[in-house]
Amino acid sequence: AFDRLRAEYLARSPLLRQRRGELVIWGAGRKTRKRCAHLLARGYEVQAWVDIDPKKIGNRLRGVPVVAPDWLRRQPRPLVLCYVSNHGARDLIARDLHAMGYRRSSDYLMVG
């Protein structure tokens, strides 16, 4: 129920609507896919899934590539939705994104 509510709120977000075609999901694990399924069911599409697990990188989910975080350096700045909620991971991800020049609330959101 919470994932549905989160998706409903995100789907209404002016930021997401404005940058609809630029979405990247950070996290390619089963939990993340389950959490963001409700948003994707509302017609949002993902350009890439970002993950640090070498076993996932290079695969495709829903036909979309799973890439390493460094992929973000080589792209026009997409909107990153971070669904990872592991203890300490959010701080590490935020640090990496800031090092790449991303700004919280305009270039990425922590939604996990």
N, C-alpha and C positions, 0 to 999 in steps of 0.2 A: 504494500500500500504506500509506503514511504517513497519507493522508487517511482511509482506512478505520479505522486504528488510533486516530487522533484521535477519530473519531466514536464508536467503541466506548467509549473512555474518557469522553467527554463524556456519552454516553447513560446511563452509570452514575452520573454525578455527582448527589449528592443535591440540589445547588442547581438543576440543570436539571430534575430530576424534580419538585421542589417548585414551580418557576415555569414549568412546561411550557407553559402557555397564554399566557405573557407574552413570548415570544421575539421579538427584533428582530435582524436581521443587519445589521451595518455593512459595506457593500461590496456593490455590485450588478453588478460586472464579471464577466466570464467566469471568471476565476481563482477568485473567491470562490464563485460558483455551483457550480463543480466541486468545490471543497474542502468545501463544506457539504452537498453532495448526499447523502453517506453518512449524515449525521445526519438529514436530512429523510426519507430512506428508512426510518429507524427509527421513523417516526410522529410526529416533532416537526414542528410547524407554525410558521410565521412570521407575525407581525402586520404587519410592514413591513420593507422593505429601506431602509437609509439610505445615501445617497451624496451627494457634492458636485458631481458632474458634471451640469450643467444639461440635457444631452442625455438623461440617464437619469431625472431627476426628473420625475414625472408619468406615467411608464410603469408597466406592471404586469409582474411576473415570477411565473409560476405563479399568476396571478390576484391577487397581493398587490401593493399600491402601493409604488413607489419614492418616497421622501420625502427632503427636505432635513434636515440635522441638527437644525435649529430645531424640527422636528416633535416631537422628544423632550421639549421644554420644556412642551408642551401635553398630555402624556399622563400617566396614572398611571404611575409609574416601571416600565417594562418591563425585562427582563433583556436586555442588549445583548451579543451575541457579535460581537466585532470580528475579521473574517477578513482585513482589510487587512494586508499585510506589506511595503508599499513603504517604502524607506528614509526615515526621518523621519516618516512618516505616523502611526505608532502613537503617538508622543509628542504630535503635534498632536491626534489624536483623544482621547487620555487627558486632555489639557488642556481640550478642549472639554467632555468629559463631567464632569470635576471642576467646571468653571465652572457646569454645570447642576445640581450637587449629587449626581452619581452617585459611588458608591464602588467602587473596584476590588475584585473578588472577591465582592462581594455584589450589585452592580447591573450590573456589566459584567465581561467576561472578554476578554482578548486571546488569541485562539486561532489566529490566522493565522500 
